[in-house]
């Protein structure tokens, strides 16, 4: 995701389904998407976002709260990363 072996401006569309959340370098992923897209190209992502800025916990079968294996980012963080990368509406 962070380094795709394809030439610049080679894609009309880039899609991602709940995978950007798994990388620790989301900035690099969005830069790579921007690099791959042709002018006027589009990207579509589907991700799980946090609804608040706190550590997320889940309840296991013994009613104990345990942390999720990774932290969910708030929606606004993704939007900020996308804008910082150079994307616009």
PDB file of N, CA, C and O in Angstrom:
ATOM      1  N   UNK A   1       0.810  -1.203   0.000  1.00  0.00           N
ATOM      2  CA  UNK A   1       0.000   0.000   0.000  1.00  0.00           C
ATOM      3  C   UNK A   1       0.850   1.262   0.000  1.00  0.00           C
ATOM      4  O   UNK A   1       0.488   2.266  -0.614  1.00  0.00           O
ATOM      5  N   UNK A   2       1.964   1.203   0.683  1.00  0.00           N
ATOM      6  CA  UNK A   2       2.793   2.396   0.826  1.00  0.00           C
ATOM      7  C   UNK A   2       3.750   2.583  -0.341  1.00  0.00           C
ATOM      8  O   UNK A   2       4.298   3.669  -0.530  1.00  0.00           O
ATOM      9  N   UNK A   3       3.952   1.539  -1.117  1.00  0.00           N
ATOM     10  CA  UNK A   3       4.835   1.615  -2.278  1.00  0.00           C
ATOM     11  C   UNK A   3       4.350   0.603  -3.316  1.00  0.00           C
ATOM     12  O   UNK A   3       4.580  -0.598  -3.181  1.00  0.00           O
ATOM     13  N   UNK A   4       3.683   1.099  -4.341  1.00  0.00           N
ATOM     14  CA  UNK A   4       3.129   0.242  -5.390  1.00  0.00           C
ATOM     15  C   UNK A   4       4.042   0.332  -6.607  1.00  0.00           C
ATOM     16  O   UNK A   4       4.399   1.427  -7.042  1.00  0.00           O
ATOM     17  N   UNK A   5       4.415  -0.807  -7.148  1.00  0.00           N
ATOM     18  CA  UNK A   5       5.338  -0.824  -8.286  1.00  0.00           C
ATOM     19  C   UNK A   5       4.593  -0.614  -9.605  1.00  0.00           C
ATOM     20  O   UNK A   5       4.540  -1.497 -10.462  1.00  0.00           O
ATOM     21  N   UNK A   6       4.032   0.558  -9.736  1.00  0.00           N
ATOM     22  CA  UNK A   6       3.354   0.996 -10.959  1.00  0.00           C
ATOM     23  C   UNK A   6       3.845   2.405 -11.269  1.00  0.00           C
ATOM     24  O   UNK A   6       4.280   3.118 -10.364  1.00  0.00           O
ATOM     25  N   UNK A   7       3.782   2.819 -12.539  1.00  0.00           N
ATOM     26  CA  UNK A   7       4.255   4.161 -12.888  1.00  0.00           C
ATOM     27  C   UNK A   7       3.311   5.259 -12.393  1.00  0.00           C
ATOM     28  O   UNK A   7       2.147   5.006 -12.081  1.00  0.00           O
ATOM     29  N   UNK A   8       3.839   6.472 -12.330  1.00  0.00           N
ATOM     30  CA  UNK A   8       3.040   7.641 -11.965  1.00  0.00           C
ATOM     31  C   UNK A   8       1.871   7.796 -12.934  1.00  0.00           C
ATOM     32  O   UNK A   8       1.971   7.447 -14.110  1.00  0.00           O
ATOM     33  N   UNK A   9       0.777   8.318 -12.427  1.00  0.00           N
ATOM     34  CA  UNK A   9      -0.394   8.663 -13.237  1.00  0.00           C
ATOM     35  C   UNK A   9      -0.865   7.509 -14.123  1.00  0.00           C
ATOM     36  O   UNK A   9      -1.127   7.696 -15.311  1.00  0.00           O
ATOM     37  N   UNK A  10      -0.970   6.319 -13.536  1.00  0.00           N
ATOM     38  CA  UNK A  10      -1.357   5.153 -14.337  1.00  0.00           C
ATOM     39  C   UNK A  10      -2.796   4.704 -14.090  1.00  0.00           C
ATOM     40  O   UNK A  10      -3.296   3.834 -14.803  1.00  0.00           O
ATOM     41  N   UNK A  11      -3.473   5.284 -13.088  1.00  0.00           N
ATOM     42  CA  UNK A  11      -4.791   4.760 -12.719  1.00  0.00           C
ATOM     43  C   UNK A  11      -5.878   5.826 -12.832  1.00  0.00           C
ATOM     44  O   UNK A  11      -5.685   6.983 -12.456  1.00  0.00           O
ATOM     45  N   UNK A  12      -7.010   5.410 -13.353  1.00  0.00           N
ATOM     46  CA  UNK A  12      -8.187   6.274 -13.362  1.00  0.00           C
ATOM     47  C   UNK A  12      -8.915   6.208 -12.024  1.00  0.00           C
ATOM     48  O   UNK A  12      -9.578   7.163 -11.617  1.00  0.00           O
ATOM     49  N   UNK A  13      -8.782   5.059 -11.339  1.00  0.00           N
ATOM     50  CA  UNK A  13      -9.497   4.825 -10.092  1.00  0.00           C
ATOM     51  C   UNK A  13      -8.635   3.973  -9.167  1.00  0.00           C
ATOM     52  O   UNK A  13      -8.037   2.984  -9.593  1.00  0.00           O
ATOM     53  N   UNK A  14      -8.580   4.369  -7.900  1.00  0.00           N
ATOM     54  CA  UNK A  14      -7.933   3.563  -6.857  1.00  0.00           C
ATOM     55  C   UNK A  14      -8.985   3.315  -5.785  1.00  0.00           C
ATOM     56  O   UNK A  14      -9.674   4.240  -5.354  1.00  0.00           O
ATOM     57  N   UNK A  15      -9.106   2.057  -5.356  1.00  0.00           N
ATOM     58  CA  UNK A  15     -10.068   1.714  -4.312  1.00  0.00           C
ATOM     59  C   UNK A  15      -9.346   1.049  -3.144  1.00  0.00           C
ATOM     60  O   UNK A  15      -8.285   0.446  -3.303  1.00  0.00           O
ATOM     61  N   UNK A  16      -9.951   1.176  -1.975  1.00  0.00           N
ATOM     62  CA  UNK A  16      -9.432   0.520  -0.780  1.00  0.00           C
ATOM     63  C   UNK A  16     -10.616   0.181   0.115  1.00  0.00           C
ATOM     64  O   UNK A  16     -11.488   1.016   0.356  1.00  0.00           O
ATOM     65  N   UNK A  17     -10.635  -1.044   0.601  1.00  0.00           N
ATOM     66  CA  UNK A  17     -11.729  -1.488   1.463  1.00  0.00           C
ATOM     67  C   UNK A  17     -11.163  -1.931   2.806  1.00  0.00           C
ATOM     68  O   UNK A  17     -10.671  -3.051   2.945  1.00  0.00           O
ATOM     69  N   UNK A  18     -11.237  -1.045   3.789  1.00  0.00           N
ATOM     70  CA  UNK A  18     -10.787  -1.333   5.150  1.00  0.00           C
ATOM     71  C   UNK A  18      -9.360  -1.854   5.223  1.00  0.00           C
ATOM     72  O   UNK A  18      -9.079  -2.802   5.957  1.00  0.00           O
ATOM     73  N   UNK A  19      -8.466  -1.244   4.474  1.00  0.00           N
ATOM     74  CA  UNK A  19      -7.069  -1.665   4.540  1.00  0.00           C
ATOM     75  C   UNK A  19      -6.129  -0.539   4.959  1.00  0.00           C
ATOM     76  O   UNK A  19      -5.078  -0.812   5.538  1.00  0.00           O
ATOM     77  N   UNK A  20      -6.473   0.705   4.688  1.00  0.00           N
ATOM     78  CA  UNK A  20      -5.607   1.816   5.078  1.00  0.00           C
ATOM     79  C   UNK A  20      -5.473   1.866   6.600  1.00  0.00           C
ATOM     80  O   UNK A  20      -4.432   2.259   7.126  1.00  0.00           O
ATOM     81  N   UNK A  21      -6.522   1.471   7.291  1.00  0.00           N
ATOM     82  CA  UNK A  21      -6.506   1.460   8.752  1.00  0.00           C
ATOM     83  C   UNK A  21      -5.398   0.552   9.305  1.00  0.00           C
ATOM     84  O   UNK A  21      -4.952   0.747  10.435  1.00  0.00           O
ATOM     85  N   UNK A  22      -4.955  -0.429   8.527  1.00  0.00           N
ATOM     86  CA  UNK A  22      -3.977  -1.399   8.992  1.00  0.00           C
ATOM     87  C   UNK A  22      -2.535  -0.919   8.905  1.00  0.00           C
ATOM     88  O   UNK A  22      -1.642  -1.553   9.467  1.00  0.00           O
ATOM     89  N   UNK A  23      -2.294   0.173   8.222  1.00  0.00           N
ATOM     90  CA  UNK A  23      -0.935   0.673   8.079  1.00  0.00           C
ATOM     91  C   UNK A  23      -0.630   1.739   9.120  1.00  0.00           C
ATOM     92  O   UNK A  23      -1.512   2.494   9.531  1.00  0.00           O
ATOM     93  N   UNK A  24       0.601   1.790   9.533  1.00  0.00           N
ATOM     94  CA  UNK A  24       1.004   2.816  10.494  1.00  0.00           C
ATOM     95  C   UNK A  24       1.414   4.111   9.794  1.00  0.00           C
ATOM     96  O   UNK A  24       1.577   5.142  10.447  1.00  0.00           O
ATOM     97  N   UNK A  25       1.580   4.065   8.471  1.00  0.00           N
ATOM     98  CA  UNK A  25       2.024   5.238   7.717  1.00  0.00           C
ATOM     99  C   UNK A  25       0.947   5.662   6.717  1.00  0.00           C
ATOM    100  O   UNK A  25       1.125   5.546   5.505  1.00  0.00           O
ATOM    101  N   UNK A  26      -0.156   6.149   7.242  1.00  0.00           N
ATOM    102  CA  UNK A  26      -1.281   6.546   6.392  1.00  0.00           C
ATOM    103  C   UNK A  26      -0.915   7.705   5.465  1.00  0.00           C
ATOM    104  O   UNK A  26      -1.411   7.780   4.341  1.00  0.00           O
ATOM    105  N   UNK A  27      -0.054   8.604   5.929  1.00  0.00           N
ATOM    106  CA  UNK A  27       0.406   9.713   5.076  1.00  0.00           C
ATOM    107  C   UNK A  27       1.002   9.162   3.786  1.00  0.00           C
ATOM    108  O   UNK A  27       0.690   9.642   2.696  1.00  0.00           O
ATOM    109  N   UNK A  28       1.852   8.163   3.914  1.00  0.00           N
ATOM    110  CA  UNK A  28       2.522   7.577   2.754  1.00  0.00           C
ATOM    111  C   UNK A  28       1.520   6.898   1.816  1.00  0.00           C
ATOM    112  O   UNK A  28       1.673   6.955   0.596  1.00  0.00           O
ATOM    113  N   UNK A  29       0.503   6.263   2.381  1.00  0.00           N
ATOM    114  CA  UNK A  29      -0.524   5.601   1.559  1.00  0.00           C
ATOM    115  C   UNK A  29      -1.244   6.626   0.695  1.00  0.00           C
ATOM    116  O   UNK A  29      -1.430   6.407  -0.502  1.00  0.00           O
ATOM    117  N   UNK A  30      -1.652   7.745   1.291  1.00  0.00           N
ATOM    118  CA  UNK A  30      -2.362   8.764   0.510  1.00  0.00           C
ATOM    119  C   UNK A  30      -1.449   9.421  -0.518  1.00  0.00           C
ATOM    120  O   UNK A  30      -1.906   9.766  -1.608  1.00  0.00           O
ATOM    121  N   UNK A  31      -0.172   9.600  -0.198  1.00  0.00           N
ATOM    122  CA  UNK A  31       0.770  10.113  -1.200  1.00  0.00           C
ATOM    123  C   UNK A  31       0.900   9.139  -2.371  1.00  0.00           C
ATOM    124  O   UNK A  31       1.002   9.556  -3.525  1.00  0.00           O
ATOM    125  N   UNK A  32       0.897   7.859  -2.072  1.00  0.00           N
ATOM    126  CA  UNK A  32       1.008   6.849  -3.130  1.00  0.00           C
ATOM    127  C   UNK A  32      -0.247   6.820  -3.999  1.00  0.00           C
ATOM    128  O   UNK A  32      -0.155   6.689  -5.219  1.00  0.00           O
ATOM    129  N   UNK A  33      -1.407   6.941  -3.381  1.00  0.00           N
ATOM    130  CA  UNK A  33      -2.653   7.019  -4.151  1.00  0.00           C
ATOM    131  C   UNK A  33      -2.613   8.228  -5.071  1.00  0.00           C
ATOM    132  O   UNK A  33      -2.956   8.124  -6.249  1.00  0.00           O
ATOM    133  N   UNK A  34      -2.197   9.372  -4.545  1.00  0.00           N
ATOM    134  CA  UNK A  34      -2.105  10.605  -5.336  1.00  0.00           C
ATOM    135  C   UNK A  34      -1.140  10.417  -6.507  1.00  0.00           C
ATOM    136  O   UNK A  34      -1.418  10.876  -7.615  1.00  0.00           O
ATOM    137  N   UNK A  35      -0.017   9.753  -6.273  1.00  0.00           N
ATOM    138  CA  UNK A  35       0.983   9.515  -7.318  1.00  0.00           C
ATOM    139  C   UNK A  35       0.432   8.615  -8.417  1.00  0.00           C
ATOM    140  O   UNK A  35       0.704   8.842  -9.596  1.00  0.00           O
ATOM    141  N   UNK A  36      -0.332   7.608  -8.050  1.00  0.00           N
ATOM    142  CA  UNK A  36      -0.838   6.637  -9.018  1.00  0.00           C
ATOM    143  C   UNK A  36      -1.962   7.178  -9.900  1.00  0.00           C
ATOM    144  O   UNK A  36      -2.121   6.743 -11.041  1.00  0.00           O
ATOM    145  N   UNK A  37      -2.738   8.119  -9.378  1.00  0.00           N
ATOM    146  CA  UNK A  37      -3.904   8.600 -10.121  1.00  0.00           C
ATOM    147  C   UNK A  37      -3.531   9.518 -11.282  1.00  0.00           C
ATOM    148  O   UNK A  37      -2.644  10.365 -11.175  1.00  0.00           O
ATOM    149  N   UNK A  38      -4.233   9.321 -12.386  1.00  0.00           N
ATOM    150  CA  UNK A  38      -4.131  10.246 -13.514  1.00  0.00           C
ATOM    151  C   UNK A  38      -4.801  11.558 -13.123  1.00  0.00           C
ATOM    152  O   UNK A  38      -5.635  11.570 -12.218  1.00  0.00           O
ATOM    153  N   UNK A  39      -4.459  12.663 -13.784  1.00  0.00           N
ATOM    154  CA  UNK A  39      -5.188  13.917 -13.517  1.00  0.00           C
ATOM    155  C   UNK A  39      -6.692  13.687 -13.711  1.00  0.00           C
ATOM    156  O   UNK A  39      -7.114  13.135 -14.727  1.00  0.00           O
ATOM    157  N   UNK A  40      -7.481  14.108 -12.749  1.00  0.00           N
ATOM    158  CA  UNK A  40      -8.917  13.899 -12.809  1.00  0.00           C
ATOM    159  C   UNK A  40      -9.349  12.532 -12.308  1.00  0.00           C
ATOM    160  O   UNK A  40     -10.542  12.232 -12.267  1.00  0.00           O
ATOM    161  N   UNK A  41      -8.367  11.688 -11.920  1.00  0.00           N
ATOM    162  CA  UNK A  41      -8.691  10.360 -11.404  1.00  0.00           C
ATOM    163  C   UNK A  41      -9.361  10.450 -10.038  1.00  0.00           C
ATOM    164  O   UNK A  41      -9.352  11.497  -9.391  1.00  0.00           O
ATOM    165  N   UNK A  42      -9.929   9.353  -9.624  1.00  0.00           N
ATOM    166  CA  UNK A  42     -10.671   9.332  -8.352  1.00  0.00           C
ATOM    167  C   UNK A  42     -10.221   8.165  -7.493  1.00  0.00           C
ATOM    168  O   UNK A  42      -9.709   7.159  -7.985  1.00  0.00           O
ATOM    169  N   UNK A  43     -10.431   8.331  -6.178  1.00  0.00           N
ATOM    170  CA  UNK A  43     -10.225   7.199  -5.292  1.00  0.00           C
ATOM    171  C   UNK A  43     -11.436   7.045  -4.395  1.00  0.00           C
ATOM    172  O   UNK A  43     -12.096   8.019  -4.033  1.00  0.00           O
ATOM    173  N   UNK A  44     -11.712   5.803  -4.047  1.00  0.00           N
ATOM    174  CA  UNK A  44     -12.849   5.463  -3.200  1.00  0.00           C
ATOM    175  C   UNK A  44     -12.318   4.591  -2.075  1.00  0.00           C
ATOM    176  O   UNK A  44     -11.693   3.559  -2.320  1.00  0.00           O
ATOM    177  N   UNK A  45     -12.569   5.012  -0.837  1.00  0.00           N
ATOM    178  CA  UNK A  45     -12.141   4.204   0.284  1.00  0.00           C
ATOM    179  C   UNK A  45     -13.326   3.895   1.193  1.00  0.00           C
ATOM    180  O   UNK A  45     -14.271   4.676   1.300  1.00  0.00           O
ATOM    181  N   UNK A  46     -13.251   2.768   1.826  1.00  0.00           N
ATOM    182  CA  UNK A  46     -14.212   2.365   2.839  1.00  0.00           C
ATOM    183  C   UNK A  46     -13.387   2.015   4.067  1.00  0.00           C
ATOM    184  O   UNK A  46     -12.590   1.077   4.034  1.00  0.00           O
ATOM    185  N   UNK A  47     -13.568   2.748   5.130  1.00  0.00           N
ATOM    186  CA  UNK A  47     -12.789   2.531   6.347  1.00  0.00           C
ATOM    187  C   UNK A  47     -13.687   2.598   7.569  1.00  0.00           C
ATOM    188  O   UNK A  47     -14.797   3.127   7.514  1.00  0.00           O
ATOM    189  N   UNK A  48     -13.196   2.061   8.660  1.00  0.00           N
ATOM    190  CA  UNK A  48     -13.867   2.174   9.947  1.00  0.00           C
ATOM    191  C   UNK A  48     -13.221   3.342  10.682  1.00  0.00           C
ATOM    192  O   UNK A  48     -11.998   3.405  10.805  1.00  0.00           O
ATOM    193  N   UNK A  49     -14.042   4.262  11.167  1.00  0.00           N
ATOM    194  CA  UNK A  49     -13.520   5.446  11.846  1.00  0.00           C
ATOM    195  C   UNK A  49     -13.950   5.462  13.304  1.00  0.00           C
ATOM    196  O   UNK A  49     -14.976   4.894  13.679  1.00  0.00           O
ATOM    197  N   UNK A  50     -13.149   6.120  14.102  1.00  0.00           N
ATOM    198  CA  UNK A  50     -13.511   6.328  15.499  1.00  0.00           C
ATOM    199  C   UNK A  50     -14.560   7.421  15.587  1.00  0.00           C
ATOM    200  O   UNK A  50     -14.597   8.335  14.763  1.00  0.00           O
ATOM    201  N   UNK A  51     -15.400   7.316  16.584  1.00  0.00           N
ATOM    202  CA  UNK A  51     -16.413   8.352  16.795  1.00  0.00           C
ATOM    203  C   UNK A  51     -15.977   9.337  17.875  1.00  0.00           C
ATOM    204  O   UNK A  51     -16.623  10.364  18.084  1.00  0.00           O
ATOM    205  N   UNK A  52     -14.891   9.023  18.550  1.00  0.00           N
ATOM    206  CA  UNK A  52     -14.355   9.934  19.559  1.00  0.00           C
ATOM    207  C   UNK A  52     -12.848   9.691  19.677  1.00  0.00           C
ATOM    208  O   UNK A  52     -12.345   8.664  19.221  1.00  0.00           O
ATOM    209  N   UNK A  53     -12.142  10.621  20.279  1.00  0.00           N
ATOM    210  CA  UNK A  53     -10.694  10.517  20.414  1.00  0.00           C
ATOM    211  C   UNK A  53     -10.313   9.863  21.741  1.00  0.00           C
ATOM    212  O   UNK A  53      -9.801  10.528  22.642  1.00  0.00           O
ATOM    213  N   UNK A  54     -10.559   8.584  21.854  1.00  0.00           N
ATOM    214  CA  UNK A  54     -10.175   7.855  23.057  1.00  0.00           C
ATOM    215  C   UNK A  54      -9.765   6.445  22.662  1.00  0.00           C
ATOM    216  O   UNK A  54     -10.097   5.973  21.575  1.00  0.00           O
ATOM    217  N   UNK A  55      -9.052   5.787  23.538  1.00  0.00           N
ATOM    218  CA  UNK A  55      -8.657   4.412  23.251  1.00  0.00           C
ATOM    219  C   UNK A  55      -9.916   3.547  23.177  1.00  0.00           C
ATOM    220  O   UNK A  55     -10.793   3.639  24.036  1.00  0.00           O
ATOM    221  N   UNK A  56      -9.993   2.727  22.170  1.00  0.00           N
ATOM    222  CA  UNK A  56     -11.179   1.911  21.965  1.00  0.00           C
ATOM    223  C   UNK A  56     -11.004   0.561  22.621  1.00  0.00           C
ATOM    224  O   UNK A  56      -9.964  -0.083  22.487  1.00  0.00           O
ATOM    225  N   UNK A  57     -12.018   0.146  23.320  1.00  0.00           N
ATOM    226  CA  UNK A  57     -11.993  -1.125  24.027  1.00  0.00           C
ATOM    227  C   UNK A  57     -13.152  -1.996  23.571  1.00  0.00           C
ATOM    228  O   UNK A  57     -14.205  -1.491  23.180  1.00  0.00           O
ATOM    229  N   UNK A  58     -12.954  -3.282  23.623  1.00  0.00           N
ATOM    230  CA  UNK A  58     -14.030  -4.224  23.325  1.00  0.00           C
ATOM    231  C   UNK A  58     -14.205  -5.137  24.523  1.00  0.00           C
ATOM    232  O   UNK A  58     -13.278  -5.330  25.311  1.00  0.00           O
ATOM    233  N   UNK A  59     -15.375  -5.687  24.653  1.00  0.00           N
ATOM    234  CA  UNK A  59     -15.671  -6.583  25.761  1.00  0.00           C
ATOM    235  C   UNK A  59     -15.519  -8.020  25.282  1.00  0.00           C
ATOM    236  O   UNK A  59     -16.112  -8.415  24.278  1.00  0.00           O
ATOM    237  N   UNK A  60     -14.722  -8.798  26.006  1.00  0.00           N
ATOM    238  CA  UNK A  60     -14.590 -10.202  25.615  1.00  0.00           C
ATOM    239  C   UNK A  60     -15.637 -11.032  26.341  1.00  0.00           C
ATOM    240  O   UNK A  60     -16.454 -10.484  27.081  1.00  0.00           O
ATOM    241  N   UNK A  61     -15.627 -12.329  26.145  1.00  0.00           N
ATOM    242  CA  UNK A  61     -16.656 -13.200  26.698  1.00  0.00           C
ATOM    243  C   UNK A  61     -16.729 -13.228  28.218  1.00  0.00           C
ATOM    244  O   UNK A  61     -17.734 -13.666  28.779  1.00  0.00           O
ATOM    245  N   UNK A  62     -15.684 -12.769  28.890  1.00  0.00           N
ATOM    246  CA  UNK A  62     -15.673 -12.785  30.351  1.00  0.00           C
ATOM    247  C   UNK A  62     -15.975 -11.402  30.928  1.00  0.00           C
ATOM    248  O   UNK A  62     -15.675 -11.131  32.091  1.00  0.00           O
ATOM    249  N   UNK A  63     -16.559 -10.543  30.125  1.00  0.00           N
ATOM    250  CA  UNK A  63     -16.919  -9.179  30.536  1.00  0.00           C
ATOM    251  C   UNK A  63     -15.709  -8.341  30.943  1.00  0.00           C
ATOM    252  O   UNK A  63     -15.816  -7.448  31.784  1.00  0.00           O
ATOM    253  N   UNK A  64     -14.569  -8.632  30.345  1.00  0.00           N
ATOM    254  CA  UNK A  64     -13.373  -7.821  30.567  1.00  0.00           C
ATOM    255  C   UNK A  64     -13.172  -6.927  29.358  1.00  0.00           C
ATOM    256  O   UNK A  64     -13.377  -7.353  28.222  1.00  0.00           O
ATOM    257  N   UNK A  65     -12.773  -5.697  29.600  1.00  0.00           N
ATOM    258  CA  UNK A  65     -12.502  -4.794  28.492  1.00  0.00           C
ATOM    259  C   UNK A  65     -11.063  -4.969  28.041  1.00  0.00           C
ATOM    260  O   UNK A  65     -10.135  -4.903  28.847  1.00  0.00           O
ATOM    261  N   UNK A  66     -10.887  -5.192  26.745  1.00  0.00           N
ATOM    262  CA  UNK A  66      -9.547  -5.341  26.191  1.00  0.00           C
ATOM    263  C   UNK A  66      -9.391  -4.375  25.020  1.00  0.00           C
ATOM    264  O   UNK A  66     -10.371  -4.097  24.329  1.00  0.00           O
ATOM    265  N   UNK A  67      -8.194  -3.859  24.780  1.00  0.00           N
ATOM    266  CA  UNK A  67      -8.017  -2.918  23.666  1.00  0.00           C
ATOM    267  C   UNK A  67      -8.123  -3.616  22.315  1.00  0.00           C
ATOM    268  O   UNK A  67      -7.785  -4.792  22.178  1.00  0.00           O
ATOM    269  N   UNK A  68      -8.586  -2.890  21.347  1.00  0.00           N
ATOM    270  CA  UNK A  68      -8.584  -3.394  19.975  1.00  0.00           C
ATOM    271  C   UNK A  68      -7.143  -3.576  19.529  1.00  0.00           C
ATOM    272  O   UNK A  68      -6.249  -2.942  20.090  1.00  0.00           O
ATOM    273  N   UNK A  69      -6.889  -4.426  18.534  1.00  0.00           N
ATOM    274  CA  UNK A  69      -5.516  -4.642  18.099  1.00  0.00           C
ATOM    275  C   UNK A  69      -4.875  -3.426  17.443  1.00  0.00           C
ATOM    276  O   UNK A  69      -3.652  -3.374  17.318  1.00  0.00           O
ATOM    277  N   UNK A  70      -5.655  -2.466  17.032  1.00  0.00           N
ATOM    278  CA  UNK A  70      -5.119  -1.231  16.472  1.00  0.00           C
ATOM    279  C   UNK A  70      -6.070  -0.096  16.845  1.00  0.00           C
ATOM    280  O   UNK A  70      -7.238  -0.323  17.162  1.00  0.00           O
ATOM    281  N   UNK A  71      -5.562   1.096  16.802  1.00  0.00           N
ATOM    282  CA  UNK A  71      -6.367   2.260  17.170  1.00  0.00           C
ATOM    283  C   UNK A  71      -7.098   2.795  15.953  1.00  0.00           C
ATOM    284  O   UNK A  71      -6.517   2.923  14.875  1.00  0.00           O
ATOM    285  N   UNK A  72      -8.354   3.100  16.126  1.00  0.00           N
ATOM    286  CA  UNK A  72      -9.136   3.693  15.045  1.00  0.00           C
ATOM    287  C   UNK A  72      -8.888   5.191  15.007  1.00  0.00           C
ATOM    288  O   UNK A  72      -8.848   5.851  16.045  1.00  0.00           O
ATOM    289  N   UNK A  73      -8.724   5.713  13.818  1.00  0.00           N
ATOM    290  CA  UNK A  73      -8.528   7.153  13.656  1.00  0.00           C
ATOM    291  C   UNK A  73      -9.860   7.840  13.462  1.00  0.00           C
ATOM    292  O   UNK A  73     -10.780   7.261  12.884  1.00  0.00           O
ATOM    293  N   UNK A  74      -9.974   9.072  13.939  1.00  0.00           N
ATOM    294  CA  UNK A  74     -11.203   9.819  13.676  1.00  0.00           C
ATOM    295  C   UNK A  74     -11.314  10.180  12.190  1.00  0.00           C
ATOM    296  O   UNK A  74     -10.306  10.328  11.498  1.00  0.00           O
ATOM    297  N   UNK A  75     -12.521  10.315  11.729  1.00  0.00           N
ATOM    298  CA  UNK A  75     -12.813  10.682  10.343  1.00  0.00           C
ATOM    299  C   UNK A  75     -12.062  11.946   9.941  1.00  0.00           C
ATOM    300  O   UNK A  75     -11.521  12.032   8.838  1.00  0.00           O
ATOM    301  N   UNK A  76     -12.034  12.917  10.836  1.00  0.00           N
ATOM    302  CA  UNK A  76     -11.390  14.199  10.515  1.00  0.00           C
ATOM    303  C   UNK A  76      -9.899  14.038  10.244  1.00  0.00           C
ATOM    304  O   UNK A  76      -9.337  14.791   9.450  1.00  0.00           O
ATOM    305  N   UNK A  77      -9.245  13.069  10.890  1.00  0.00           N
ATOM    306  CA  UNK A  77      -7.822  12.838  10.623  1.00  0.00           C
ATOM    307  C   UNK A  77      -7.621  12.366   9.190  1.00  0.00           C
ATOM    308  O   UNK A  77      -6.686  12.810   8.523  1.00  0.00           O
ATOM    309  N   UNK A  78      -8.487  11.466   8.698  1.00  0.00           N
ATOM    310  CA  UNK A  78      -8.396  11.015   7.315  1.00  0.00           C
ATOM    311  C   UNK A  78      -8.601  12.176   6.346  1.00  0.00           C
ATOM    312  O   UNK A  78      -7.868  12.303   5.365  1.00  0.00           O
ATOM    313  N   UNK A  79      -9.586  13.015   6.613  1.00  0.00           N
ATOM    314  CA  UNK A  79      -9.849  14.161   5.734  1.00  0.00           C
ATOM    315  C   UNK A  79      -8.640  15.088   5.710  1.00  0.00           C
ATOM    316  O   UNK A  79      -8.242  15.556   4.644  1.00  0.00           O
ATOM    317  N   UNK A  80      -8.058  15.355   6.862  1.00  0.00           N
ATOM    318  CA  UNK A  80      -6.869  16.207   6.924  1.00  0.00           C
ATOM    319  C   UNK A  80      -5.706  15.604   6.134  1.00  0.00           C
ATOM    320  O   UNK A  80      -5.010  16.319   5.413  1.00  0.00           O
ATOM    321  N   UNK A  81      -5.495  14.298   6.266  1.00  0.00           N
ATOM    322  CA  UNK A  81      -4.426  13.633   5.510  1.00  0.00           C
ATOM    323  C   UNK A  81      -4.671  13.728   4.012  1.00  0.00           C
ATOM    324  O   UNK A  81      -3.747  13.988   3.241  1.00  0.00           O
ATOM    325  N   UNK A  82      -5.903  13.520   3.605  1.00  0.00           N
ATOM    326  CA  UNK A  82      -6.252  13.591   2.189  1.00  0.00           C
ATOM    327  C   UNK A  82      -5.984  14.985   1.640  1.00  0.00           C
ATOM    328  O   UNK A  82      -5.415  15.122   0.557  1.00  0.00           O
ATOM    329  N   UNK A  83      -6.384  16.014   2.365  1.00  0.00           N
ATOM    330  CA  UNK A  83      -6.160  17.399   1.919  1.00  0.00           C
ATOM    331  C   UNK A  83      -4.678  17.737   1.895  1.00  0.00           C
ATOM    332  O   UNK A  83      -4.208  18.401   0.972  1.00  0.00           O
ATOM    333  N   UNK A  84      -3.942  17.288   2.895  1.00  0.00           N
ATOM    334  CA  UNK A  84      -2.510  17.566   2.977  1.00  0.00           C
ATOM    335  C   UNK A  84      -1.764  16.947   1.806  1.00  0.00           C
ATOM    336  O   UNK A  84      -0.772  17.499   1.330  1.00  0.00           O
ATOM    337  N   UNK A  85      -2.248  15.794   1.342  1.00  0.00           N
ATOM    338  CA  UNK A  85      -1.615  15.089   0.231  1.00  0.00           C
ATOM    339  C   UNK A  85      -1.747  15.862  -1.078  1.00  0.00           C
ATOM    340  O   UNK A  85      -0.917  15.705  -1.973  1.00  0.00           O
ATOM    341  N   UNK A  86      -2.768  16.684  -1.197  1.00  0.00           N
ATOM    342  CA  UNK A  86      -2.944  17.444  -2.420  1.00  0.00           C
ATOM    343  C   UNK A  86      -4.284  17.245  -3.099  1.00  0.00           C
ATOM    344  O   UNK A  86      -4.583  17.895  -4.101  1.00  0.00           O
ATOM    345  N   UNK A  87      -5.082  16.356  -2.559  1.00  0.00           N
ATOM    346  CA  UNK A  87      -6.406  16.132  -3.135  1.00  0.00           C
ATOM    347  C   UNK A  87      -7.295  17.336  -2.847  1.00  0.00           C
ATOM    348  O   UNK A  87      -7.117  18.034  -1.849  1.00  0.00           O
ATOM    349  N   UNK A  88      -8.247  17.562  -3.732  1.00  0.00           N
ATOM    350  CA  UNK A  88      -9.274  18.581  -3.501  1.00  0.00           C
ATOM    351  C   UNK A  88     -10.609  18.000  -3.939  1.00  0.00           C
ATOM    352  O   UNK A  88     -10.675  16.894  -4.476  1.00  0.00           O
ATOM    353  N   UNK A  89     -11.659  18.752  -3.703  1.00  0.00           N
ATOM    354  CA  UNK A  89     -12.985  18.249  -4.047  1.00  0.00           C
ATOM    355  C   UNK A  89     -13.096  18.115  -5.536  1.00  0.00           C
ATOM    356  O   UNK A  89     -14.139  17.704  -6.043  1.00  0.00           O
TER     357      UNK A  89
END
